[in-house]
Amino acid sequence: MAALVRFDPFEDALPDFFKAWPRRLWRENELEIRIDVTEAEKEYKVKAEIPGVKKDDLNVQIDGNTVTISAEVKKDKEEKNERCVRQERYFGSVSRTFALGSAVDEKAASAKYSDGVLELTLPKRHNGDTRRLAIQ
């Protein structure tokens, strides 16, 4: 004989929807920096998607093999109709830090931003300054 099992449609049929629902509301006003990193013999190429941010609000910092991309976000949204006016604002900052396999030559690095995509060209630093120590 089969055991009776209680069926709850909100828990059993749609559990992922109700668990993710609050996160979907929160993430509507949140900005994420999505990156693609490719490596060639002499350089790294980084493509970072940062839609809706002005070029003046972007900042890129390089420290050895660590790269930090940060942005100041300012979003305004206004909806008007006959009965009400709704305004939504989001101000804040977002950043993304990642490490590369070798150090980056900061002086030769370049950046380009257009259509919401930041493209970085990060040449690898050659360790030509190594010195052999004489053993006494």
Phi and psi in degrees as a GROMACS rama.xvg file:
@    title "Ramachandran Plot"
@    xaxis  label "Phi"
@    yaxis  label "Psi"
@TYPE xy
-82.0823  144.724  ALA-2
-79.6722  147.187  ALA-3
-80.0439  135.121  LEU-4
-122.315  130.891  VAL-5
-76.4539  131.102  ARG-6
-108.519  121.831  PHE-7
-115.17  110.488  ASP-8
-63.0015  -27.2865  PRO-9
-78.39  -27.7264  PHE-10
-94.4297  -41.0392  GLU-11
-88.9787  -41.3769  ASP-12
-85.2099  -35.9425  ALA-13
-127.086  45.0378  LEU-14
-67.9666  -37.1605  PRO-15
-68.8101  -36.3303  ASP-16
-62.4736  -47.5083  PHE-17
-75.5365  -26.155  PHE-18
-74.4637  -34.9019  LYS-19
-89.5918  -11.2795  ALA-20
-58.3511  -48.2459  TRP-21
-62.4591  -35.3156  PRO-22
-66.8322  -34.8479  ARG-23
-64.416  -39.5317  ARG-24
-64.9573  -42.8383  LEU-25
-67.4542  -41.5497  TRP-26
-74.0989  -12.0142  ARG-27
-61.9441  -34.7884  GLU-28
-101.584  10.6523  ASN-29
-107.729  141.91  GLU-30
-105.866  137.057  LEU-31
-120.03  146.435  GLU-32
-101.462  114.748  ILE-33
-103.014  132.204  ARG-34
-124.843  152.11  ILE-35
-125.036  128.909  ASP-36
-120.559  126.326  VAL-37
-121.22  150.212  THR-38
-122.434  131.425  GLU-39
-112.195  -175.917  ALA-40
-64.1736  -37.889  GLU-41
-113.271  -4.96969  LYS-42
-157.376  164.456  GLU-43
-108.677  145.294  TYR-44
-119.358  130.206  LYS-45
-123.19  130.678  VAL-46
-118.001  122.058  LYS-47
-120.72  125.03  ALA-48
-89.3825  117.509  GLU-49
-136.62  74.4901  ILE-50
-72.2315  146.415  PRO-51
79.3101  11.3863  GLY-52
-111.373  137.533  VAL-53
-77.5099  153.528  LYS-54
-60.7949  -35.1096  LYS-55
-70.0362  -18.5923  ASP-56
-92.4503  3.47089  ASP-57
-95.9047  149.275  LEU-58
-143.666  131.037  ASN-59
-123.121  127.904  VAL-60
-124.146  137.933  GLN-61
-123.277  127.841  ILE-62
-135.41  96.33  ASP-63
68.5588  -112.474  GLY-64
-105.802  9.74546  ASN-65
-104.485  128.966  THR-66
-118.304  132.79  VAL-67
-123.084  124.94  THR-68
-112.202  125.428  ILE-69
-133.555  155.4  SER-70
-147.888  146.499  ALA-71
-95.7617  127.633  GLU-72
-109.603  130.361  VAL-73
-134.614  109.498  LYS-74
-123.757  134.871  LYS-75
-126.183  137.435  ASP-76
-139.397  130.508  LYS-77
-135.481  131.627  GLU-78
-123.622  130.487  GLU-79
-123.348  141.559  LYS-80
-146.809  -170.555  ASN-81
-65.7816  -32.5459  GLU-82
-98.1907  -32.2044  ARG-83
-145.928  163.985  CYS-84
-122.096  127.455  VAL-85
-119.231  129.164  ARG-86
-125.8  135.939  GLN-87
-128.362  135.668  GLU-88
-131.159  145.68  ARG-89
-139.368  118.175  TYR-90
-125.945  137.036  PHE-91
173.324  -171.022  GLY-92
-130.746  154.972  SER-93
-137.979  145.906  VAL-94
-147.179  158.518  SER-95
-141.88  126.928  ARG-96
-121.387  136.095  THR-97
-147.194  156.698  PHE-98
-109.466  142.708  ALA-99
-104.615  168.604  LEU-100
-70.7345  -27.024  GLY-101
-140.615  167.688  SER-102
-68.1537  153.958  ALA-103
-108.619  139.908  VAL-104
-81.0566  100.848  ASP-105
-63.2231  -33.7452  GLU-106
-70.848  -29.3951  LYS-107
-96.8539  -1.67142  ALA-108
-72.2788  149.937  ALA-109
-138.505  156.855  SER-110
-138.747  145.342  ALA-111
-140.888  135.367  LYS-112
-128.761  120.715  TYR-113
-154.44  141.824  SER-114
54.0653  37.4472  ASP-115
79.6628  8.39559  GLY-116
-120.486  124.004  VAL-117
-96.2458  124.014  LEU-118
-113.333  121.891  GLU-119
-111.739  137.05  LEU-120
-114.309  114.647  THR-121
-119.472  95.8872  LEU-122
-66.2451  143.081  PRO-123
-74.2326  143.228  LYS-124
-84.2727  129.345  ARG-125
-87.2252  133.315  HIS-126
-86.6152  64.925  ASN-127
-82.6343  -3.44647  GLY-128
-92.5009  13.1666  ASP-129
-73.0824  149.903  THR-130
-134.169  137.544  ARG-131
-87.4869  129.897  ARG-132
-91.4037  135.736  LEU-133
-80.994  131.731  ALA-134
-92.3707  128.026  ILE-135
